[in-house]
Amino acid sequence: MARSEFSRLNAAPPPAQSLDTTPLDHALQAGENPVRILRRALRQGDAALRERFDAGAPVEQLVRERAALVDALITRACRLHLQSSGDTLTLVAVGGYGRGELHPCSDIDLLLLIAPGGLEAQRSRIEAFIAFLWDIGLEASHSVRTPEECAAAARADITVATNLMESRLLFGPRQLYAQMRKLTDPPATWPAAEFFSAKFHEQQQRHQKFHDTAYRLEPNIKESPGGLRDIQMIGWVAKRHFGADTLHDLVNHGFITEQEFEILSRGQAFLWKIRFALHYLNRRREDRLLFDAQIKLATRFGYRDTPQSLGVEQFMQEYYRTIKDLGLLNEMLLQSLEEVIIVQTSSADVTPLDGDFTARNGFVHINEPDLFARKPSALLAIFHVLQQHPRLKGIAANTLRALRENLDRIDEQFRSDPANRQLFMTILREPQGVTHELRRMNRYGVLGRYLPAFGAVVGRMQYDLFHTYTVDEHILFVLSNLRRFALSRYDNEFPLCSQIMQALPKPELAYLAALFHDVAKGRGGDHSELGSQDAERFCIDHGLSRYDARLVAWLVQNHLLLSITAQKRDINDPQVLHQFASLVSDQTHLDYLYILTVADVRGTNPELWNSWKASLFQELYRATSAALRHGLENPIDKDELIRETQTAAIHVLNERGFESVAISRIWKNFSEEYFLQHTVDEVIWHTTALAHIDPDQVPLAFLRDQPQRGGTAVCVYSRDDDFIFGRVTAVLSQLGLTVLDARLIPIGSDARLDTYVVLEDDAAPISDPDRLQEIEQVLRREINRHNASPIPVTRRAPRQVRMFATPTRIHFAQDVINRRTVLEISAGDRPGLLSLIGQALKACDVRLHNAKITTVGERAEDVFFVTDTGGGPLDGDDAQSRLRSALLSRIGEAS
């Protein structure tokens, strides 16, 4: 891109190639309807711009040609409505339009400058002019001020000052415009130091709205960190301090290199191209890169699916890497400008750190400009220095520039150097600053160079709702979660995780497992297996013992084991528990795996972490610890578990006045499965409730908050009715509840006691008594409609979920020991899905005993434990085929 085409801060846009104004002027002179003429000209001009955009014309030209097109129409509107206003009215373009940059649906910001006391005389002309612009299709926003009012507004509001700084005269006498500029330019308002501080604070607040990360699933390309607003920020500060007309002037001032200018140029062009396309796609101003737009733009821009990654993932990886580069340049250049504008005016605070580094005004400086070239290990050492001096704000701009220019020195020889390997492990083992410095190393490109496998996933996204962040950001969030477990000031967040983490002799092994657990994504093959190989090799190379290296490799290979077991298998089954304990093998492996699992799931999508998962993982951890203490050679017998549960429940019930005869009467029809599936507390709750039930009250629903199980328990006691699952889940879904677990237990030959664990749709427990009463009343009314069809679920799935066409996958497996079939269903999540599955089970005379409900972003991954009406597994092809067809007819086609 030519220099003159980039970020002209106060220059007129070039002539619009898409609009020949001669026919336009002839038509106006001929007396045709001006609204019709200018509206047609706008429509034809925009059509020509779109055609050129589709043909691949540089977007840098198109945004200026769009501004020139609008200029042509507005100036002609001025001749029609403002020509007779004399020297008391001037029209000025401000903001982005003032810069001469307009996307198809960008805001058209106008300032009508009037002479003092001239508003009343001009009011009717102004109103007619603005109405005319809207009539021809230009939705302009405007303000009307005198030059003095502009100055007052600019002094009061940094945003107004910024808009006026980018103003451009469109029509009317220049003297009013010149007067306004004189009153609002430095030093009249916002001296450079104050302007910088205010704009920098404004940027920090804006970044905080996006959680200080641009690596979310649906980024805002303008306002997110590294977005277009960050580029504009550099331009604003440069203009205010240097009077720069272009960002390239910063090269002349020595604050930016040609290479950095090219990165800014290419980055802005890429983001402009996306924004231009978004406006056309949505037919309105849109800066959010939503899921449906990501797919369409990836296709439009020529990205194609490969065996390793989708085209949309390739497109978004380029986007994330672009904003990473732009965000870094924003940080570096603003820091450089801060040193000139603010720091140089104060007394220097200089502190030697060691022979290579010095702290100056809170930032690390290299003592010699060629340090990184002469001593490449300093590329790692600087981060260790920052760890040791946590009060330092960061790396000085010139030092950061030197670091970036020497990144290619982190090569295979560098990575093989024992001193560098030891230094990296020292950084991991430091008691403070581990996550902070690893994040900084990633931001500056050092981590991806030192760990090439990590570098390959920088900016890589997965096109789904489950993985909220790019892979590199996710890995660093997992590390951050582990670090919080290690610090006692966060003990109240996850007490068990903190207790385990702080007792580990080598916490760095957990950090290494986190670093490698997802680095192999996108390579093809099993990322856990490939990452495990990378991790073991890295650990051996970095001096870890064979045992420690194998432990890290095992954690990487099995980092999904605990999560999958807890969420998809029946962990109340002693056989399942014994199998899991055998795979874990000892308490050390279990401890590391548990904290890694919690950190991983929370770092994948914080919105999908809830109290239910927390309790489920903790339940599996404690049960496995008990099994390991008991000895793998002595698996826990189910009869022993049942006796323990019954004994503990009887003890409490006796204390509450229940006689053993009454307990036996209630329990006489309770099966072994009931006592295996329920905790002691639940058995006590059910027994107490059933003791006071009048037979005429059945069916009955009762609820209670169950914090130890991570949600609200909904218990339904009814006559035997295989259709009740479909009816109950339909009610719960229609009420906006999320079902997390379902245990459906026959009580004798003609009754059943079913327990559901639910949360509100936002993953919150149900605490409002009125809400609990509402759920109970609706449930009682519905379950009294014996064998009736479920109520229709009219709630719609969220917008993001509807954007995905998730295929339905159905898998059958046999649980031979328990004589039942395990039915796994993966399908697009939406309200009423469980009810539809229940209807299919009823239609095929299949009995449901237990359900594990898991939502993975836009996808439901549910497991159902079923039998035929005789209590046996669905072991015939005909039975499975019939059920598969019934499911597909209700919930969608399989892939």
N, C-alpha and C positions, 0 to 999 in steps of 0.2 A: 504494500500500500504506500502511495506517495505521502510525504510528510504533510502536504497541504490538504490531504483528505482526512486527516485524523485530528479530532477534538479541536476544531477551531472554536476558540472560546468567545470571540466577539467579531466574527466575520460574516459577511453576507453569503448565503448559499449560492452555489453556481446555478446557471440557467437550467431550467427543467427541460431535459431532452424529451420528456413524455408529453409536453404541452406546447403546441404552436399557438401563440397568443394572437396572431394576426387575424384568423377567422373569428376569434372571440371578440376582438375589438370591432371588427367590421359588423358583426351581428348586433353588438350593443349600439353602434352608431346608426344602424338601420332601424332602430326603434323596436326590436323584438323584446318580448318579456324578459327582463334581466334575471329574474329568479330562475326561469326555465333555462336560459342560456348558461348561467354559471353552475347550476346544478348538473346540467349535461356535461359541462367542461370538467367538473370535479369527477363525475362518474367515468368519463372517458380517460381522464388523466390517471385515476387510480387503476383502471383496467390496464392501461399501458404499463404502469409500474409493475403490476402483478405479472403481466406477460413477460416483462424483462427479468423479474425475479425468478420466475419459473425457468427461464432460459439460462439462468446462471450469472446474470449481471452482478457485479460487486455490490454488496449491500451498503457499503460505505457511500457509494454514489446515490443509491436509491433513497436513503434517508434524507439526503440533502435535496434531491430532486423533489421529494414529497414536500419538503419545506418550501421549495421554490414554487411548486404548484399552488400551495396554500397562499404564499405571498402574492402570486398573480391574481388570485381570486379576491383576496382581502383588499388589495390596493384598488381594484376596480370597484369593490363595494364601497370603499372610502370615497372614490370620486362621485359615486352616486348619492352618498348620504352625508359626507363630511366636508365636501369641497368648499362649501360656503361658510365654514366655521372660522375662517380667518386665521389669526395667529394665536388663538386661545385654546386650541385643541391639537394634540399630537398623539398618534397611535404608535405603541411600542410593543415589540414581541419580547417576552421574558421567559425564563426557565429554559427547558429543552428547545422550545421553539425559538427562543432568543439565540441559542447556539446554532440554529439552523439545522436541527436534527429532528425529524419527525418520522415516526413509524406509521403504518396505515391508520391506526386508531389512537395515536398518541394525543394527549391533552394539548389543546391550542390555547396557550395562556397569553392574554393580552392585557396591557396597561394603557388606559386612556389618561394621558396627562392633560390637565386643564390648568389654565391660569387662575390665580386666586380670585374667588368670587364669580367664576365663569360657569359653574355647574348648572345653575338654573337656566341660563340662556342656552346651554347645550344639551339639556336633559332629553328633550324630545328627539334631537338628532341621534344621540347615543342610543336611546331605546330603539329607535327605528333601525339603526345600524346593526345592533346585536340581534334583533329579531330577524333581519334580513340574512345574517350569517347562518342562523339556525334554519331558515327557510331553504337555503341552498345546500344544506347538509353539513355545515361546519359547526360542530357543537363546541363553541368557544367559551372558555371561562374568562371573566374579566374583572378588573378593579378600576375604579376611577379615583385619581388622587392628584393633588397639586404636587409640585416638586418638594415643597416643605413637608407635606404629609408623607411623601415617600421617605424622606430622611427620618422623620419621627418613627415611622413603621419599621424602617431598617434598623434603627438603633434599638428598638424594642424586641425585634424578632430576627434571629439569625437566618431563618429560612427566607424571609422577605429580602434581607440584605443579599443573600446568595442569588435569588432570582433577579434582582436588579443589576447585580454584577454581570449577569449574562444577557443583559438587555440589548435590543437591536432596533434602530429606528425603522419604522415601516412607512409612515405617512405623516405629513404635517410639518410645521416649522421646527427646524433643528434647535432653535434657541431654548425652547422648553426642555427638550431632551438633554441638551448640554448642561442646563441649569440643574436638572435632576442628577446627572452624573457627578457634577461638581459637589453637590450636597451629600451624595451617598458613597463616593469613592474615598479611599484612605487619603489623609488621616481623619476625614470628617466623621466617619463611623467605623467601628470595629477595626482598630489597629491590628496589625498582622498577628501579634502574639495572642490577643484576645480572640481574634477570629479563629486561629488555629485551635485554641483550647476549646472553644465552643463547638466547632465542627467535629473535633476529635471525640468530645463527649457525646455529641449527637450520633456519631458512628457507633460508639460503644453501646449506646442504648438500642440502636437499631439491631446490632448483632445479637444482643441479649434476647430480643424478641424471637430470634431463630435459634436460641439455646447455644449461641456462639459456634454453631456449626452449619455449614452449607450442605452437609452430606446426608440430607434427609431424602425420603422417597420422592416427594413432590416439591422440589426446590423452587424458590422465587428467584428468577434469574436477575432481577433488578436489585432487590433489597437484601438478599442473603449475603453473608460474608463471601467476598470474592466476586460479587456480582457487579453489575453496571454502575451501581451507586458508589462502589469503592473506587472505580476508575474516575468517576466524576469528582470524588473527594480530592484526589490528587490534583486534578485540574483546578479546582476551586482554591485550594491552598496555594498552589503555584502562582495562580493569577494574582491572588491577594498580596503575596509576598514579593514576587518578582515582577508583577505586571506582565506575566507571560501571556501571549496570544495563543500559543499552542503548547502541548505537552512536550513537543520536541525542543522547545526553548530550555527545558530542564537539562538536556544534553549539553547545550552551550554553557549552562551554568555549572556543569560538572556534577549534577545531582542524579543523573541517570545515564547509563551507557546506551550505546546504539543497540546492543543486544537486548537490554531491558526494554527499550522503547519498542523494539520489534515484538517482544512478548506481549506488551500492552496492546499493540496494534492488532496482532493476530487474535488475542483474546477478546478484545472488543468486537472485532469483526465477526467472530464465532458467535458471541452472545447476541449481537445485533441480528445476525442471520436467524437465530432461533426466535428472537422477539418478533421480527418481521413476519415470520411464518406463523407464529402464535396468533398475531392479530388477524391475519387472513383466515386462519383456521376457525377462530372463535367469532369473527366479525365484530369484535369489540376489543377494547384494551385489556390485555391479559398478560401478566408477567409470571404466572405460576405454570410450571412445567408439569401438568397433571398426567396421570397414567395414560389416558387415551391419546393425549397429544404426543407423549413420548414414542408410542408405537408409530403414529402417523408421520412424525417428523423423521424418525429413524429411516423409515421406508423412503420418504421424500428425499432425504439426503444421501441415499445410496448405501446404507448399511445393510448387510445381508447375514442371515443366520448361518452359523457354522456348527460342526459337531461339538465344539467347545463352548460356544456362547451364542446367545440370540443377538440379532442385529440391534435391538433396542438396548441391550446391555453394553454393546460396543459403543453405541452413541452416547449413552450416559457415562461410560467410563471416560470418554474424551471430554464430556462436559465437566465431570468432577475434577479431572486433572487440570483442565483449563482454569477453573476457579481456584484450585489450589495454588497454581502459579500466580494468578492475579492477586489472591489474598496475601501471598508472601510478598509480592512487590508493593502492595499497598502498605503492609506493615513496615517494610524496609524503608520506603521512600518517606512515609510520614515520620518515621523515627529520625531519618536524616534531616528532614525539614524542622523537626522539633529541636534538634541539636543546634540548628542555625537560628531559628526564630526565638526560641525560649531559653535553652540551656546556656547559650553563649552570653546572655545578659546577666546570668548569675555567677557567683564564684564557683570555680571548678572544685569538685570533690574527687580527689585522685587517691586510690589505694592500690599499692602493688599486691598482686595475688600470688604469683610465682614468677619464675624467670621468663615465662612466655606470655602471661596475661596480666592486664591491669584493669581495675574497676575505675571508671570515670563517670561521675554523675549517675551512678546506678547501673551502668551497662559495661559489659566485658569488652575490652579492646585487646587486640594482639599487639605485642610490643614491637614487632618487626613486620613490615608489610608482606614479606615473603615467607612468613612462618609456615603456612600450610604447604607451600611448595618445598620448603627446605626440610620440614619435619611433619610429614603427613599424619602421624599419630595424633597431632594436635586437633585433627578433625573430630576425634572422639574425646580427647582430653578436655576440650572446652565445655562439654556437657557435664563431665565429672566436676569441673570447677564450679559450674552453676549449682550442682547438687550440694556442694560443700558450703556454698554461700547463698542460702535461700532468699536472702533479702534483695539480691540483685534482680533487676527488672528484666534483663535479657541480654542479647548480643547487640553490640553497637552496629549501626548500619554499614559502615565501611568494613568492619570485620565480617559481618554477614555476607556482604558482597564477595569478599575474598574467599569465604568458605564455599559459597556457591560456585565460584569460578574454579575451585580445586576439587570438586566432587569426583571428577573422573580419576583422581588419585586413589580413591577407594576401589581398588581392583583386586584380582585374585591374590597378588603378592601381599597387599595390605591385609586382606582377610586371613591370610596364612601366617602372618606375623604373630608369634606367641605373645609379644607385649600388647598388641592390639586386642588379642583374644582375652587376655587377662584383664585389660582395661574395661572391655565390654561387660565381663562378668562382675567386675567391681561395681560398675554402674547398677547392675541388677541387684547386687547385694547391699547397696547402701540403705541405711534405715530411713531415709527421707528422699523425696524428689524423684522416685523411680518413674512413676507414671508421667509426671510433669516433663521430665527430660526425654523420655521416649516419645511423647507427643511432639515435643520440639524437634527431636531428631527426625521424626516423620515429616513434619511440616517443612523442614529445610532440606529434605531429600537424603539425609545421611542414613537413616534406618533402612530405607529401600536399597541403598547401595551396599550397605554392610550385610544385609540379609536379602539376597536377590529374590528368593522365593516370596518374601514380604513385598518387595518392590513390584512384583508381577501383579499383586492384587490391590495396589494403591488405586483408588478410584473405582474399583470394580464393584458393580452392584448386581443384585439378583432381582429379577423382575417379578416380585411378589410383595404381599403386604406383611409377610412375617419378618423379613430381614429389613429392619428400618434404616440401617446405615450401610455405607459401603463396607467392603470386607475389612479394609485396613482400619477404618474408624471403629467397626465392631470389635476387632481384636483389641484395640486400645481401650475401649469401654470395658471389656472383660478384665483387662489388666487393672483398670481403675477400680473395678468392683473388688478384685482380690486385694488391692492395696487398702481399701477401706476396711476389709476384714482384719487386716494386719495392724491397724491403728486403733488403740484403745478408745480414742475419743468418739469412735463410731460404734462402740459395742452395743448400743441400744438398738441399732438398726436390724442386725441379724445376730443375735446373741450366740447361737450355736456355731454359726460360721466363724464368728470372731474368736470364740473359744478354741475351735479346732485350728484355725490359721495361726493364732498366736502361740500355739503349742508345737507347731511344726519345727523341726530342727533346721530344715532347709526350705524356706518359703520361696527361694528363687526357682526351685523346681516347678512350683505352681505357675510362676511367671513365664517360664520357658514353655510349659505346656500350653498356656494361653497364647503365647506368641506364635506357636506353630499349629494350633488346632484347626485353623481354617486356611492356612497359606496355600494349600494345594487346590483350592477351588478354581474351577475353570480350566484345569489341565486335561480333564477327561479322566475317567477311572474313579476309584473310591478316594475322595479327598482325605479321609481319615487315614487310610493305609499309606497313601503317598506322603502325607504330612508327617506320619509316624517315622517313616524312613529318613526324611529330612531332619527331624528333631533328634533322632538317635545319632546320626552322623555329626550334627552340630555339637551335641553335648560331648561326644568323645573328643572332637577336635578342640573343644574348649576346656579340656582337663577334668571333666566329671568322671566319676568312677563308672564302671560298667553297670553296676546296680542302678545308680542314679539315672544314667542314660536310658536304661531299659524302662525304668519307672516313668520317665517323661514320655518316652515313645509309647508306652502302654496307655497313658492318659490321653495322648493325642488320638490314638487309634480307637479308644473306647469313650471318647468324651460325650457321646450321645447315649451311652448304655444306661445310665441311671435315669435319665429323663424318659427314655422310651419305655423302660421297665415300669416306672412309676405311672406313666400316663396311659400305657396301652396293654399292660398285663394285669392280671388279678393278683396283687401283691398280698392278699389275704390267704392265698393258696400256699401252703407250706412247701409244695414242690417248686413253685415259682421262686419263692424266697431262697430255697436251698440252691437252686440253679444259679441265681444271681450272686449269692454269697460265694459259690464255688468259682465263678468267673472273677470276682474281686480278689478272693484268696486270703487277704489279711486286712487288718485294721488300717495299716498305713496307706494301702491303695485306696481303701474306702474313704479315708479322711481327705486325701487329695482329690479324689473323684467327686466327692460331695461338694466341696467348696468350688471346684471348677465348674460343676454343673449349675449351681446357683448363679455364679458370676456370669456364665455363658448365657443362660436363658434370660436373665435380667438385661444383659448387654445386647441381646438380639432384638428385642422389641419391648421396651419398658412398659408399654400399654397393655401387653398381653401377660405380664407377670401379675399374679394375684395371690391372695392369701390361701387359696385352694392349692395351687402348685407348691407354695411354701410348705404347707402342712403335709402334702403328699410326699414330697422329697424327704422331709424330715422323718416322716413315718417309715419310709423305706430305709433310711439311714439307721434309725434306731433299731428296727427289726433285724437288719443285717448285722449290726454290731452284736446284738444278742445271739444271733445264729453263729457268728464267728467265735464268741466266747464259749458257746455251747459245744463247739467243735464241729467241723465239717463232716467228720466221721460219725457224728451223732446227730443226724438231721432231726429237726423238731417234728414230733408226731402230731397229726391233726387232733387226735383224741386228747392229747396232753393240752393243746391250745384250747380246746372246747372246755375241758375241765377247769382250766385256769380262769377263763372268762366267766363261766357259771359260778364258780366259787366266789370270785370277787364281787359279782353282781348280787349274789344271795346275801353276802355279808352286809352290803350297803342297804339292801331292801329290808333285811331283818331289823337293822337299826332304825329304819323309817316306819316300822310297825307292821310290815308284811309278814304273815306267817308262811312257813315253808309249804304248807298244803295249798295255800292260795297261789303261791309262785308256781308250784308243780302243775296246778290246774291250767294256768295261763300258758305254761311252757309245753304242755303235753303234745301239742301239734307242731312245735318249733323243730325244724330240721337241723341237721349238722351244719348245713350250708348257712343257716341263719346265724349261728354262733361264730362261724368263721368270718362272716362278712361284716359283723358289727362289733364295735368296741364295747367295753364294759359300760361306759356311760350311756351309750345308745340303748343297750339292753335294759338298763334301769329305766330310761325314759319311756321306751315302748311298753315295758311291763306295767309301769305306773299308769300310763294312759289307758291301756287295755283293761286294767282292773276296774275302771270306772265307766266302761262303755255299756250303754244299754243296747241290747241286740237290735232294737228298733231304730237305733241311730245309724247303723251301718248302711251304706258306706260313710266313712268319716275321713276328714283331712285335718291334720294339726301340724303346726309349724313351730320352730324355735331357732334362735340364733345359735350357731354351733362353731364358735371361734376356733376350737381345737381342731375342727375339720376344715377350717378355712372358708366357711360360707354359712348359708342358712339351710337348715334341714327341713324338707317338706315330706311329711309322712302321710301315706294314703292307705287306710285299712278298708278293704272291700271284699265283697263276695268275689269268687274266682271269675275273672273277666279278662281274657287275653287281649281285648281291645283297649283296656284302660291306659296302657302306656301311650298309645296314640292320642287319646283324649287329654290326658294329663299334660303331656308335653306341648300339645297345641295351646292349651290354656296358658301354660307358663310362658311360651313364646309370645303369644298375643299380649300378655301382660308386660312384655319387655324384659323378661328374665333369661339368663343364660344357664342352661343345665350343664353341670360339670360331671355329675356322676349319678348313676341309677342302679339301685340294687333291688331286684324284684323277687321276693321270696314267697313261695306258697306256704300257707299255714293250714295244714291238714288238707282235706280233699275239696273244700268248698270256699276257702278264703285265701287272702294274700295280704302281705304287709310290705309295701313298696316304699323305699326311701330315696329321695332325690336331693342332691346338694345343688343349690342355685346361688347365683349372684345377680345383682342388677346388671343391666347391659353395659354399664361403665366399670364393671369389675368391683363395685362396692358392695359390701354386705348390706342386708336389709335391716335397718335399725328403727325405722319409723313404725310404731305400733299400729297406726291407721293403715299403713301399707301392708303389714302382715295380716291384718284383719280382712282387707280387701282381697288378698290372694286366697285366703282360707275360704271366704264366702263364695268366690267365683269357682274355686275348685269343687266345693261341696255341691254346688248347683250342677256342675258339669258331670261329676262322677255318678250322680244319681240318675243320669240318663243311661241306664244299663244297656250295653251293646249298641248304643247310638253312635253315629259317625261323629268324628271330632269337629269342633267348631272350626270355621275357616280362619286361617291366619292371614290377616290383611296387612300386617306390618311389612314394609319394604326393607330389603338389605341396604346397607349404607352405600353411598355413591362409589367409593373406592372398590368395594367388593363387586358391584355390578359391572365394573369395567373388565373383569377377568372372566374368560370362558374356561372354567375349570372342568376338565374331563372327569367322569365318574369311573372309579376303579373299584372292583369288588373281588375280594379274595377269601377263600374258605381254607381253614386248617382244622385239624382234629385234635382235641384235647382228650387223649385216650384215657388218661388216668381218671379224669372226672366225667368221662362218657358224655361229652358235649362238643359242639362245633363252635369254633371261633370264626366269627364273620367280621372281616375288616372292610370298611367302606370309606373311600376317599372321594369327596365330592365338593362342589362349590357350596360354601356356607351361606345359608339364608334362613330367615325366620320360618319356622314350620318344618324344617328338614327332618327332625326326629319324629314328628307326627307322621310324616309321609312314610318313613321307614317302618314305623309301628303299623301303619295300614297294610304295608306289603307283608309283614310278618303275620298279621291276622289273616290275610287273604290266603296264605299258604299253610295255615295251621301250624305255625312255628311258635314255640314258647320262648320268651326272652327271660333270662335269669339275671343278667348283669350287663351293664353298659359302661364303657369308659369313653368319655366325650372330650375330644381335644380339638381346639380351633387353632389352626396355624395360618394366621393372616386371613386370606380370602378363602382358605380351604379348611373343610372339616375332615378330620381323620379320626373316625369313631370305630370302636371295637365292641362287638356284641357277642355275648356268650349265650348260645341258643341250643334248644333240643327240639325233637319232635314231640307230639302230644303224649307219647309214651315215656318221655324222659330220656330218650336216647339220642345219639348224635345224628346229624343229617349226613349219613354216610353213603347215600346213593346218588348217582349222577342226576337222576330224574328230580330228586328233591332239591338239590342245589341249583340245577338249571331252572326249575320252576321259580324258585325264590329270586334268582338273578333277574329273570325276566320281569317279575313283579316289581322288583326294586327299580330297574331301569325305566319301566313304564311310568313310574311316579317321580323319580328324582333326576332323570336325564340319562343321556346315552353314555356308554363307556368309550374310552379312547381306544 
